[in-house]
Structure formats: C-alpha cells, structure tokens
C-alpha cells in the first residue's frame, strides 16, 4: 500500500490539516509538539511555580492550555530525611492535536515527563555514536523516533536495552508500519549496545548496581520547507504513534510519565522524577 509523507499546518482558527492516507491508519495520526520548561512543587505536592521555555515561539493556544492546566496539578510529596521538601524538576510536555470533526482539531496535554537532576546522575554518554540510518528507510523516505530504555552497569556499559515505542512519520498499512518500526528499532539497539557512560560514583550512588535511562533516537530526513535542526521548537509534527512495548527485564512501575514526551538528544534517568497524581487535564 502506498505510503504518504505527513505534513501539518498550524491553523488555529480553522484547525490542523493532515495529509490523506489509508483510512484506518489516518485516524491514528497525531499532530503534536514538544514543549520544555521547569516546575517547582511545594512540600504539600501543589505546584508552586512553572516556567515555559520560549513562549514567544509557541502558538498562543498552546501557551494558554499549559497556563490553565499546570497550576492545578498535584504531585506525590518529595521526602528527604523524613520531611516533605520543595522540589524542582525539568518538565517536558507533549501537546497533541486531535480531530473533533468538520476539519477542526482540539489540543490537549497528552504526555509529561519530569526529571530531577542530581550529582552523579548520567546526563550524557561518554561515547554515543548515532545509529546508521538504514538504507531501506532512506530510499523509502521513512522517518521516525525510537524510544529506548537502557540498563547501564556500574562501569558505564549498557547491560540491557529495549525498544519501548517507535513513532513513524509516514502513513502506511499496519504491516508496513510494523516493518519500519522493527528496522529503525533494530538500528537503534545495535548502536546503543556500543554506547558507554561515566562509571558510577561510589560516594553518590553506593549500592546501585544499575542505572536506568530513557533515550530517544530520531531518524530524520530534511525535506524542502522543513525547519532546520534546532529551529523546530514550536512547530507541529505529524506521526503515527507506535504501540507501547513492555520492557521484559524491568519492573514497569518504574517507567512513569509519557515516553514520547522526551526531546531528542538527551539521556533521561528514570529513577529521579516527580510523580503526578492528578490527570494531565488538571483537577
């Protein structure tokens, strides 16, 4: 079945227009953007303050959506030395546009991730060569993002790796989408097994045999008219979200937050994150 490259036009009074394609798959296409910022949570779990990065680059409707919902969120209290404390974290939000009929779309916060950085945590890899872009995907013009989960040992080597989700930037039949998810996922896993991170700091991570992290890997072909890398913040992107896959060697309860609410190019430790207790749509 013929594939169709996805394109999105932000038209906030008329909705979001998506390219046509196979009917069943087209219904699953998402138009979305990632928004970054930070959040501060009070000892009682209420939101003390939040900051959005570069609000001037975002559609007004997205800024308004975040301003309405984030202040109403509630989090599990962060406890240190037996006492609830103020906690600050990096915040990444996945904003998604969904069809509501007559060619119009509504927007909502569909995913969120919160990360508390601390000394000794792995922020980036010492050796992290990007995966080779599969030739078949290049020839076919297939793009996508692979979300990996890694288990890194105390020496900084990747002991285990798994694909948690793969989003594809084309419309195609389900068998074709499954094939491209497998091809891009395998290429990412092959590269990840060769990555190395800084060894654990015994004074700061004593007793931790492994560190768990999520790493997004993007396969992108620059097309005429696309924003240049680093200049796409605030732009809508369309893709077909892949199914969420369980990680066989990890307790799934550790994997909180939206997996696809992570910007490309980062390493995101799983252990240190705020836990949201209310819906993303607010209380």
C-alpha positions in Angstrom: 0.0 0.0 0.0 1.3 3.4 -0.9 2.9 5.4 1.9 2.1 9.1 2.4 4.6 11.6 3.9 2.9 13.5 6.8 2.7 17.3 6.9 1.0 19.6 9.4 -0.1 23.2 9.0 -0.9 25.1 12.2 -4.1 27.0 11.5 -5.6 27.7 14.9 -8.8 29.2 13.8 -9.5 26.6 11.2 -7.8 23.6 12.9 -4.9 21.5 11.9 -4.7 19.9 8.4 -3.2 16.5 7.9 -2.2 14.7 4.7 -4.5 12.0 3.5 -3.7 8.3 3.7 -5.1 4.8 4.4 -8.3 5.4 6.4 -7.7 3.1 9.4 -4.2 4.4 10.0 -5.1 8.0 9.3 -7.3 8.0 12.3 -4.3 7.4 14.5 -2.2 10.2 13.1 -1.2 12.7 15.7 -0.2 16.3 15.2 2.0 17.3 18.1 4.8 19.4 19.5 7.1 19.1 22.5 7.3 22.0 25.0 10.0 22.2 27.6 10.3 24.1 30.8 10.7 23.6 34.5 8.3 23.2 37.5 8.6 23.7 41.2 6.5 21.7 43.6 5.7 22.7 47.2 6.1 20.3 50.1 2.3 19.6 50.0 2.5 18.5 46.3 0.9 21.6 44.8 2.6 23.5 42.0 4.5 26.4 43.4 5.6 27.8 40.1 6.2 26.7 36.5 8.2 28.2 33.5 7.7 27.5 29.8 10.8 27.8 27.6 10.5 30.3 24.7 6.7 31.0 25.0 7.2 33.5 22.2 7.9 30.6 19.8 4.7 28.7 20.7 1.1 29.1 19.4 -1.0 31.2 21.8 -3.4 28.3 22.1 -0.6 26.1 23.4 0.6 28.7 26.0 -3.0 29.2 27.2 -3.5 25.4 27.5 -0.5 25.0 29.7 -1.2 28.1 31.8 -4.7 26.7 32.5 -3.7 23.2 33.5 -0.3 23.0 35.0 -1.1 25.1 38.1 -3.9 22.7 39.0 -1.7 19.6 39.0 -0.8 17.7 42.2 2.2 15.6 42.9 3.3 13.0 45.4 5.3 14.8 48.1 9.1 14.6 47.7 10.5 13.4 51.1 14.1 13.9 52.2 15.3 12.9 55.7 11.8 12.1 56.6 10.3 15.5 55.7 8.5 16.8 52.7 10.5 19.4 50.8 10.3 21.8 47.9 11.3 20.0 44.6 12.3 21.5 41.3 12.4 19.5 38.0 12.8 19.8 34.3 9.5 19.5 32.5 8.7 18.2 29.0 5.2 18.2 27.7 3.7 16.5 24.6 0.9 18.7 23.2 -1.3 16.8 20.8 -4.0 18.0 18.3 -6.9 15.6 17.8 -9.8 15.8 15.2 -13.2 17.0 16.5 -15.0 17.0 13.2 -15.6 19.4 10.3 -11.8 19.6 9.7 -11.2 21.1 13.1 -8.9 19.9 15.9 -8.7 20.3 19.7 -5.5 20.3 21.6 -4.5 18.7 24.9 -1.6 17.7 27.0 -1.1 14.0 26.2 2.2 13.3 27.9 4.5 14.7 30.5 7.9 13.9 31.9 9.7 15.4 34.9 13.3 15.0 35.7 15.2 15.9 38.9 18.9 16.1 38.2 21.4 15.4 40.9 25.2 15.0 41.2 26.3 11.6 39.9 23.4 11.0 37.5 24.3 10.3 33.9 23.4 13.3 31.8 25.0 12.2 28.6 27.1 9.3 27.2 30.9 9.4 27.1 30.6 7.5 23.8 27.3 7.7 21.9 27.7 7.4 18.2 24.3 7.8 16.4 22.9 4.7 14.7 23.4 4.3 11.0 20.3 5.3 9.1 19.0 2.1 7.4 19.4 2.4 3.7 16.0 0.9 3.0 14.5 3.7 5.2 16.5 6.4 3.3 15.4 5.1 -0.1 11.8 5.0 1.0 12.0 8.4 2.7 10.9 6.9 6.1 11.4 9.0 9.3 10.7 8.2 12.9 11.7 8.3 16.5 12.7 5.3 18.6 12.4 5.5 22.4 14.9 3.2 24.1 15.2 2.0 27.7 18.8 1.3 28.8 20.2 -0.5 31.9 23.7 0.7 32.5 26.0 -1.1 34.8 28.4 0.5 37.4 31.2 0.5 34.8 29.1 2.6 32.4 28.4 -0.2 29.9 25.0 -0.9 28.5 24.0 -4.2 30.1 20.5 -4.3 28.6 18.5 -2.3 26.1 14.9 -2.4 24.8 12.7 -0.5 22.4 9.7 1.0 24.3 8.0 2.8 21.4 8.6 3.7 17.8 6.7 6.6 16.1 6.7 6.7 12.3 6.5 9.9 10.3 4.6 8.3 7.4 1.1 6.9 6.7 1.2 3.3 5.6 -0.5 0.0 6.1 -0.1 -1.6 9.6 2.2 -4.4 8.2 4.4 -1.7 6.6 4.4 0.4 9.8 5.4 -2.7 11.8 8.3 -3.4 9.4 9.6 0.2 9.6 9.3 0.2 13.4 11.4 -3.0 13.5 14.0 -1.7 11.1 14.5 1.6 13.0 14.3 -0.1 16.4 17.0 -2.7 15.4 19.3 0.1 14.1 18.9 2.0 17.4 19.5 -1.1 19.6 22.6 -2.0 17.6 24.1 1.4 18.2 23.0 1.6 21.9 24.9 -1.6 22.8 28.1 0.1 21.9 27.5 3.3 24.0 29.4 3.9 27.2 28.6 6.2 30.1 30.6 7.5 33.0 31.2 4.9 35.7 29.1 5.2 38.9 30.4 7.4 41.6 30.7 5.1 44.7 30.2 8.1 47.0 27.0 9.3 45.4 25.5 6.0 44.0 26.5 3.5 46.5 24.7 0.2 46.3 23.1 0.9 42.9 24.1 -2.0 40.6 22.4 -0.4 37.6 21.1 2.9 36.3 18.0 3.0 34.1 17.5 5.7 31.5 15.3 6.5 28.5 16.9 7.7 25.3 15.0 9.0 22.3 16.7 8.4 18.9 15.4 10.4 15.9 15.8 9.4 12.2 15.1 12.5 10.2 15.4 13.4 6.5 15.5 17.1 5.9 12.8 17.9 3.3 12.4 21.2 1.5 10.4 23.6 3.6 11.1 21.8 6.9 12.6 23.7 9.9 16.3 23.3 10.2 17.5 21.1 13.2 17.4 23.2 16.3 14.9 25.6 14.8 11.8 23.4 15.0 10.7 24.3 18.6 7.1 25.4 18.5 6.4 23.6 15.1 3.8 20.9 14.7 4.9 17.5 13.6 2.8 14.6 12.4 3.4 10.9 13.0 1.7 7.6 13.6 2.3 6.6 17.2 3.5 3.0 17.7 2.3 0.7 20.4 3.9 0.9 23.9 6.1 -2.2 24.4 6.8 -3.7 27.8 10.5 -3.9 28.9 11.0 -7.6 29.8 13.9 -7.0 32.3 12.4 -4.1 34.1 9.5 -3.5 36.6 7.1 -1.4 34.6 6.1 0.6 37.6 9.5 2.4 37.3 8.5 3.8 33.9 6.3 6.6 34.8 5.4 9.6 32.6 4.8 9.8 28.8 7.6 8.1 26.9 7.2 10.3 23.9 7.4 13.5 25.9 11.2 13.5 25.7 13.2 15.7 23.4 15.8 14.1 21.1 19.4 14.2 22.1 19.1 13.7 25.8 19.6 10.9 28.3 16.8 10.8 30.9 17.3 8.9 34.2 14.2 7.0 35.2 14.8 6.9 39.0 14.7 10.6 39.7 11.3 12.0 38.6 8.3 13.7 40.1 5.1 11.6 40.3 2.0 13.3 39.1 -1.1 12.2 41.0 -3.8 14.1 39.0 -4.8 13.9 35.3 -2.8 15.9 32.8 -6.1 17.8 32.0 -6.0 19.2 35.6 -8.1 18.7 38.7 
